Amino acid sequence: MAEEFGRVQALALLQEWTKGESLRKHGMAVSICTESYGVLEAARLGLSGVEANSFVEMYASAGLLHDMDYEQHPNLNEHPFVGVNRLRELGWPEVVLHAILAHADYSGTPRETHLDKALFACDELAGFLTACALVKPSKSIHEVEVASVKKKMKDKAFARAVLREDITGGAELLGLSVEEHVGNCLRAMQARAVELGLAGNGAAG
């Protein structure tokens, strides 16, 4: 992927289109989780160096951009289509645009590539893991464990807006158990907790 279409540019677009802190943080969380699958897939494909970095940047960028238009266009007729149209005008790679369209069930875009599947799988889970961290007294994602996440998934009153079937279905798309998928995303978010504001009370960021 060309250098002008990477996570730096994606983050700038997210911040330009989205002013709400929670939605910005959601984009970052989804990006971090999706990027972790890009790293795994690049290794599986035997990519290295610049080629691997460019591949992983696609995953990170798709996560940052998937809801960029949601704040301004929160209805099914416009999201994510307005954002994708703008990204296409700017020249972003179609593989990223396809993944953004495919994360919305109602877009009619099939999930074909590994990136399509990873972005869909990480979207709801990133939000759920954030919710699991924020109910901790410390508000630290470091205190969240896979077993407690699975238990909370069964509690329909907790984070009721999160679609559990998208988490389980996403794991299936990636050929993983729910435990593996939750563990992968949890570790990715824990490693970058400060960026997400989930390092706990008294931590920087």
Residue frames as qw, qx, qy, qz and C-alpha x, y, z in Angstrom:
[[0.000, 0.888, 0.460, 0.000, 0.00, 0.00, 0.00],
 [0.363, 0.634, -0.050, 0.681, 1.29, 3.44, -0.85],
 [0.397, -0.098, -0.528, 0.744, 2.80, 5.32, 2.05],
 [0.178, -0.173, 0.032, -0.968, 0.26, 8.15, 1.81],
 [0.723, -0.296, -0.295, -0.550, -2.48, 5.70, 2.80],
 [0.509, 0.047, -0.773, 0.375, -1.47, 4.52, 6.24],
 [0.425, -0.582, -0.647, 0.249, -2.48, 4.74, 9.87],
 [0.231, -0.297, -0.153, 0.914, -1.23, 8.34, 10.26],
 [0.192, -0.078, -0.404, -0.891, -3.50, 9.52, 7.46],
 [0.436, -0.419, -0.760, -0.240, -6.33, 7.30, 8.70],
 [0.370, -0.484, -0.559, 0.562, -6.10, 8.72, 12.22],
 [0.044, -0.179, 0.044, 0.982, -6.16, 12.26, 10.83],
 [0.335, -0.227, -0.590, -0.699, -9.33, 11.46, 8.88],
 [0.451, -0.470, -0.751, 0.112, -10.96, 9.86, 11.92],
 [0.280, -0.436, -0.377, 0.768, -10.23, 12.96, 13.97],
 [0.071, 0.033, -0.289, -0.954, -11.46, 15.26, 11.19],
 [0.437, -0.274, -0.629, -0.581, -14.78, 13.45, 10.82],
 [0.659, -0.493, -0.569, 0.000, -15.35, 12.39, 14.42],
 [0.023, -0.655, 0.304, -0.691, -15.28, 14.81, 17.36],
 [0.788, -0.501, 0.043, -0.355, -16.70, 12.54, 20.06],
 [0.118, -0.628, 0.755, -0.147, -14.01, 10.98, 22.25],
 [0.712, -0.084, 0.656, -0.235, -15.81, 7.66, 22.74],
 [0.832, 0.522, 0.155, -0.106, -16.25, 7.06, 19.01],
 [0.327, 0.793, -0.509, 0.065, -12.63, 8.04, 18.37],
 [0.359, -0.469, 0.778, -0.212, -11.51, 5.59, 21.05],
 [0.847, 0.189, 0.447, -0.217, -13.74, 2.92, 19.50],
 [0.692, 0.697, -0.180, -0.045, -12.02, 3.44, 16.15],
 [0.071, 0.710, -0.679, 0.172, -8.64, 3.13, 17.82],
 [0.610, -0.249, 0.703, -0.269, -9.64, -0.02, 19.70],
 [0.870, 0.392, 0.258, -0.153, -11.01, -1.69, 16.57],
 [0.488, 0.783, -0.383, 0.029, -7.86, -0.66, 14.72],
 [0.203, -0.605, 0.743, -0.201, -5.59, -2.16, 17.37],
 [0.744, -0.015, 0.631, -0.221, -7.50, -5.46, 17.38],
 [0.798, 0.584, 0.102, -0.109, -7.74, -5.65, 13.59],
 [0.258, 0.813, -0.520, 0.042, -4.06, -4.76, 13.25],
 [0.483, -0.441, 0.743, -0.142, -3.14, -7.68, 15.50],
 [0.828, 0.266, 0.488, -0.073, -4.77, -10.01, 12.99],
 [0.548, 0.816, -0.180, -0.033, -2.89, -8.28, 10.19],
 [0.134, -0.710, 0.688, -0.068, 0.37, -9.08, 11.97],
 [0.677, -0.107, 0.718, -0.121, -0.63, -12.74, 12.30],
 [0.778, 0.552, 0.289, -0.086, -1.75, -12.96, 8.67],
 [0.326, 0.859, -0.392, -0.045, 1.40, -11.26, 7.37],
 [0.322, -0.522, 0.788, -0.056, 3.48, -13.82, 9.24],
 [0.762, 0.177, 0.606, -0.141, 1.33, -16.67, 7.88],
 [0.677, 0.728, 0.092, -0.051, 1.86, -15.37, 4.34],
 [0.810, -0.075, 0.122, 0.568, 5.60, -15.10, 4.91],
 [0.248, 0.878, 0.084, 0.401, 5.71, -11.33, 4.40],
 [0.646, -0.438, -0.167, 0.602, 8.55, -9.30, 5.85],
 [0.356, -0.101, 0.120, 0.921, 10.02, -5.82, 5.88],
 [0.194, 0.161, -0.095, -0.963, 8.26, -3.08, 3.95],
 [0.426, -0.150, -0.720, -0.527, 5.78, -5.53, 2.43],
 [0.397, -0.395, -0.791, 0.247, 4.67, -6.75, 5.86],
 [0.103, -0.318, -0.333, 0.882, 4.45, -3.21, 7.22],
 [0.284, 0.047, -0.342, -0.895, 2.25, -2.07, 4.33],
 [0.455, -0.261, -0.811, -0.261, 0.01, -5.11, 4.75],
 [0.338, -0.414, -0.685, 0.495, -0.44, -4.47, 8.47],
 [0.016, 0.189, 0.075, -0.979, -1.10, -0.76, 7.85],
 [0.364, -0.201, -0.598, -0.685, -4.13, -1.73, 5.75],
 [0.487, -0.429, -0.757, 0.074, -5.61, -3.57, 8.71],
 [0.276, -0.368, -0.409, 0.788, -4.87, -0.71, 11.13],
 [0.095, 0.061, -0.208, -0.972, -6.30, 1.85, 8.71],
 [0.398, -0.330, -0.706, -0.484, -9.51, -0.08, 8.07],
 [0.427, -0.483, -0.684, 0.341, -10.14, -0.22, 11.82],
 [0.166, -0.320, -0.189, 0.913, -9.58, 3.51, 12.25],
 [0.181, 0.095, -0.348, -0.915, -11.80, 4.40, 9.30],
 [0.093, -0.288, -0.932, -0.200, -14.67, 1.92, 9.58],
 [0.121, -0.752, -0.627, 0.164, -16.93, 4.32, 11.52],
 [0.318, -0.098, 0.017, 0.943, -15.42, 7.63, 10.40],
 [0.182, -0.278, -0.361, -0.872, -18.76, 8.87, 9.02],
 [0.343, -0.450, -0.824, 0.046, -20.97, 7.46, 11.78],
 [0.165, -0.438, -0.425, 0.775, -21.10, 10.61, 13.92],
 [0.179, 0.312, -0.167, -0.918, -22.27, 12.77, 11.01],
 [0.596, 0.127, -0.493, -0.621, -24.26, 10.11, 9.17],
 [0.260, -0.211, 0.872, -0.358, -25.62, 7.63, 11.74],
 [0.767, 0.241, 0.288, -0.520, -28.35, 6.10, 9.56],
 [0.740, 0.004, 0.652, 0.166, -28.36, 2.96, 7.45],
 [0.616, 0.747, 0.241, 0.066, -28.73, 4.87, 4.19],
 [0.217, 0.934, -0.250, 0.137, -25.52, 6.81, 4.70],
 [0.298, -0.658, 0.684, -0.101, -23.14, 4.88, 7.00],
 [0.526, -0.545, 0.247, 0.605, -20.62, 3.58, 5.91],
 [0.619, 0.558, 0.436, 0.341, -21.36, 4.65, 2.33],
 [0.088, 0.994, -0.008, 0.071, -20.61, 8.37, 2.74],
 [0.477, -0.726, 0.453, 0.200, -17.25, 7.63, 4.32],
 [0.733, 0.033, 0.586, 0.344, -16.34, 5.04, 1.69],
 [0.488, 0.791, 0.292, 0.225, -17.23, 7.45, -1.11],
 [0.088, -0.972, 0.218, 0.010, -14.93, 10.07, 0.38],
 [0.623, -0.479, 0.569, 0.243, -12.12, 7.54, 0.85],
 [0.719, 0.368, 0.502, 0.308, -12.52, 6.47, -2.79],
 [0.276, 0.949, 0.070, 0.137, -12.24, 10.11, -3.89],
 [0.303, -0.860, 0.407, 0.058, -9.02, 10.38, -1.89],
 [0.573, 0.549, -0.601, -0.095, -7.64, 7.29, -3.60],
 [0.509, -0.415, 0.698, -0.286, -7.64, 4.79, -0.73],
 [0.120, 0.197, -0.935, -0.268, -7.15, 1.15, -1.82],
 [0.667, -0.153, -0.380, -0.622, -10.29, -0.77, -2.67],
 [0.591, -0.092, -0.781, 0.180, -9.32, -3.59, -0.30],
 [0.095, -0.094, -0.554, 0.822, -9.76, -1.17, 2.62],
 [0.437, 0.011, -0.069, -0.897, -13.03, 0.22, 1.25],
 [0.653, -0.083, -0.671, -0.341, -14.40, -3.29, 0.69],
 [0.418, -0.136, -0.780, 0.445, -13.65, -4.25, 4.30],
 [0.121, 0.088, 0.344, -0.927, -15.39, -1.11, 5.60],
 [0.592, -0.008, -0.312, -0.743, -18.48, -1.88, 3.53],
 [0.643, -0.045, -0.758, -0.099, -18.40, -5.54, 4.55],
 [0.145, 0.000, -0.738, 0.659, -18.44, -4.73, 8.28],
 [0.456, 0.139, 0.256, -0.841, -22.06, -3.55, 7.84],
 [0.411, 0.189, 0.892, -0.015, -24.44, -6.47, 7.30],
 [0.431, 0.710, 0.458, -0.318, -26.96, -4.30, 5.44],
 [0.065, 0.683, -0.400, -0.608, -24.44, -3.09, 2.83],
 [0.896, 0.384, 0.110, -0.194, -24.79, -6.31, 0.87],
 [0.353, 0.730, -0.584, 0.039, -21.00, -6.56, 0.60],
 [0.962, -0.154, -0.223, 0.003, -19.77, -10.12, 1.22],
 [0.421, -0.777, 0.466, 0.028, -16.91, -10.80, 3.61],
 [0.896, 0.416, -0.151, 0.036, -14.32, -12.33, 1.32],
 [0.483, 0.570, -0.496, 0.442, -10.80, -11.31, 2.33],
 [0.603, -0.251, -0.588, 0.477, -9.09, -11.97, 5.63],
 [0.090, 0.058, -0.198, 0.974, -9.24, -8.21, 6.27],
 [0.490, -0.337, -0.357, -0.720, -13.01, -8.22, 5.70],
 [0.744, -0.353, -0.566, -0.034, -13.40, -10.98, 8.26],
 [0.514, -0.108, -0.464, 0.714, -10.98, -9.50, 10.79],
 [0.080, -0.206, 0.058, -0.974, -12.60, -6.06, 10.78],
 [0.635, -0.372, -0.377, -0.562, -16.07, -7.53, 11.25],
 [0.756, -0.257, -0.569, 0.197, -14.84, -9.85, 13.99],
 [0.444, -0.052, -0.392, 0.804, -13.12, -7.06, 15.91],
 [0.131, -0.478, -0.177, -0.850, -15.77, -4.33, 15.71],
 [0.657, -0.585, -0.232, -0.415, -18.24, -5.50, 18.35],
 [0.838, -0.257, -0.348, 0.333, -15.61, -7.27, 20.45],
 [0.390, 0.250, -0.218, 0.859, -13.45, -4.14, 20.82],
 [0.344, -0.520, -0.052, -0.780, -16.48, -2.29, 22.15],
 [0.834, -0.429, -0.304, -0.171, -17.33, -5.13, 24.50],
 [0.748, -0.058, -0.345, 0.564, -13.79, -5.35, 25.88],
 [0.098, 0.401, -0.137, 0.901, -13.82, -1.59, 26.47],
 [0.602, -0.523, -0.148, -0.584, -17.07, -1.94, 28.41],
 [0.879, -0.270, -0.362, 0.150, -15.59, -4.79, 30.45],
 [0.535, 0.133, -0.307, 0.776, -12.63, -2.58, 31.39],
 [0.096, -0.455, 0.022, -0.885, -14.72, 0.48, 32.26],
 [0.711, -0.540, -0.238, -0.382, -16.83, -1.39, 34.84],
 [0.747, -0.108, -0.437, 0.489, -13.69, -2.33, 36.77],
 [0.368, -0.872, -0.190, 0.262, -13.07, 0.01, 39.74],
 [0.480, -0.475, 0.312, 0.669, -9.65, 0.76, 38.28],
 [0.575, 0.750, 0.054, -0.321, -11.03, 1.13, 34.72],
 [0.099, -0.623, 0.718, 0.295, -8.04, -0.92, 33.61],
 [0.851, 0.301, -0.278, -0.328, -8.16, -3.41, 30.76],
 [0.279, 0.451, -0.820, 0.215, -5.23, -5.17, 32.42],
 [0.374, -0.117, 0.741, -0.544, -7.73, -6.54, 34.96],
 [0.795, 0.259, -0.015, -0.548, -10.00, -8.03, 32.29],
 [0.319, -0.276, 0.900, 0.111, -9.70, -11.79, 31.72],
 [0.306, 0.041, -0.753, -0.581, -11.00, -14.03, 28.95],
 [0.196, -0.323, -0.917, 0.126, -13.18, -16.05, 31.34],
 [0.047, 0.512, 0.471, -0.717, -14.87, -12.94, 32.74],
 [0.245, 0.295, -0.365, -0.848, -15.49, -11.63, 29.22],
 [0.298, -0.108, -0.879, -0.357, -17.21, -14.87, 28.25],
 [0.123, -0.436, -0.792, 0.409, -19.30, -14.73, 31.41],
 [0.124, 0.486, 0.169, -0.848, -20.37, -11.15, 30.69],
 [0.211, 0.100, -0.653, -0.720, -21.32, -12.12, 27.13],
 [0.240, -0.347, -0.903, -0.086, -24.05, -14.30, 28.65],
 [0.071, -0.551, -0.517, 0.652, -25.38, -11.36, 30.69],
 [0.278, 0.602, 0.562, 0.494, -27.83, -9.74, 28.28],
 [0.180, -0.944, -0.264, 0.085, -28.18, -6.66, 30.49],
 [0.486, -0.610, 0.247, 0.575, -24.47, -5.86, 30.24],
 [0.040, -0.419, 0.505, 0.754, -23.45, -3.69, 27.26],
 [0.599, 0.396, 0.655, -0.234, -26.78, -4.63, 25.72],
 [0.473, 0.772, -0.106, -0.412, -26.04, -2.74, 22.48],
 [0.022, -0.540, 0.799, 0.265, -23.18, -5.10, 21.63],
 [0.872, 0.198, -0.190, -0.405, -24.22, -7.87, 19.26],
 [0.616, -0.432, 0.658, -0.024, -22.93, -11.10, 20.78],
 [0.863, 0.327, 0.384, 0.032, -23.65, -13.01, 17.57],
 [0.479, 0.846, -0.211, 0.097, -21.18, -10.77, 15.72],
 [0.263, -0.712, 0.641, -0.109, -18.47, -11.68, 18.22],
 [0.724, -0.103, 0.681, -0.045, -19.11, -15.41, 17.96],
 [0.758, 0.601, 0.253, -0.004, -19.74, -15.25, 14.21],
 [0.240, 0.900, -0.362, 0.011, -16.57, -13.22, 13.71],
 [0.448, -0.524, 0.724, -0.015, -14.50, -15.78, 15.56],
 [0.796, 0.221, 0.563, -0.021, -15.99, -18.49, 13.36],
 [0.572, 0.819, -0.023, -0.038, -15.14, -16.50, 10.21],
 [0.072, 0.816, -0.568, 0.076, -11.52, -16.38, 11.36],
 [0.810, 0.120, -0.574, 0.016, -11.49, -20.09, 12.15],
 [0.159, 0.314, -0.664, 0.660, -11.01, -19.44, 15.87],
 [0.369, -0.534, -0.741, 0.172, -12.80, -20.33, 19.08],
 [0.186, -0.910, -0.190, -0.317, -14.43, -17.45, 20.95],
 [0.692, -0.658, 0.047, 0.293, -11.78, -17.88, 23.66],
 [0.670, 0.020, 0.272, 0.691, -8.96, -17.51, 21.12],
 [0.199, 0.684, 0.330, 0.620, -10.55, -14.48, 19.49],
 [0.407, -0.895, -0.132, -0.129, -11.22, -12.74, 22.81],
 [0.752, -0.479, 0.120, 0.437, -7.68, -13.54, 23.98],
 [0.578, 0.286, 0.282, 0.711, -6.10, -12.15, 20.81],
 [0.025, 0.774, 0.238, 0.586, -8.00, -8.86, 20.99],
 [0.587, -0.802, -0.113, 0.018, -7.61, -8.54, 24.75],
 [0.745, -0.290, 0.130, 0.587, -3.83, -8.91, 24.53],
 [0.410, 0.458, 0.284, 0.736, -3.66, -6.39, 21.69],
 [0.202, -0.845, -0.204, -0.451, -5.66, -3.81, 23.65],
 [0.715, -0.662, -0.054, 0.218, -3.73, -4.45, 26.86],
 [0.708, -0.004, 0.145, 0.691, -0.45, -3.81, 25.02],
 [0.185, 0.339, 0.189, 0.903, -1.70, -0.37, 23.98],
 [0.283, -0.666, -0.667, 0.178, -3.89, 0.42, 26.98],
 [0.235, -0.487, -0.138, 0.830, -2.48, 3.91, 27.51],
 [0.009, -0.022, -0.503, -0.864, -3.46, 4.98, 23.97],
 [0.314, -0.442, -0.740, -0.397, -6.98, 3.76, 24.63],
 [0.307, -0.489, 0.236, -0.781, -7.29, 5.42, 28.02],
 [0.890, -0.274, -0.223, -0.289, -7.73, 1.97, 29.58],
 [0.532, 0.338, -0.641, 0.438, -4.51, 1.67, 31.55],
 [0.543, -0.503, -0.622, 0.256, -6.36, 2.35, 34.78],
 [0.241, -0.956, -0.133, -0.099, -6.84, 5.19, 37.23],
 [0.484, -0.784, 0.274, 0.275, -3.66, 7.14, 37.79],
 [0.690, 0.022, 0.494, 0.528, -2.04, 5.96, 34.56],
 [0.003, -0.450, 0.257, 0.855, -1.00, 8.42, 31.93],
 [0.120, -0.034, -0.737, -0.664, -3.30, 8.87, 28.97]]
